[in-house]
Amino acid sequence: MMEPRTRYPVQTGNRLLYKNIELDPGTGRVLRDGVPVTLSPKERCLLAFLLTHRGQAFTREELLACVWGVTSPQRTRTVDMHIRQLRRKLGPELDIVTVFKVGYRLN
C-alpha cells in the first residue's frame, strides 16, 4: 500500500517525499508518480539539497558551494542547466521558483 503524498518534503527512513516525487538518497532512486526517473548524480544531489532546505532561497554561488563543493566565485551556468533538467524530468510538481536577483527556491 502506498503512503499518502504530501506537499511538504517528509523524511521516511531514508526517503524524501515531496508531492508525487520520492527520493531515496541512500540508493539514488527517484520516483515520480511511482515511476522511476533517471537523474544524474549531481541532479540527485541538487534535488536532495532543495528538498531538505525547502522554502529557502539560495544564490547560484551558494548552490555551487553546497552541491558541487566549488568555493571560489565562478561565472558558470551549471546550476541553471541542472535546475532546468530537474524541471524537465520531474515536471511542474517540482515547484522550483526562480527568485529574481537571488537564485532558486523550492516551494
Secondary structure, 3 states (H helix, E strand, C coil): CCCCCCCCCEEECCEEEECCEEEECCCCEEEECCEECCCCHHHHHHHHHHHHCCCCCEEHHHHHHHHHCCCCCCCCCHHHHHHHHHHHHHCCCCCEEEECCCEEEEC
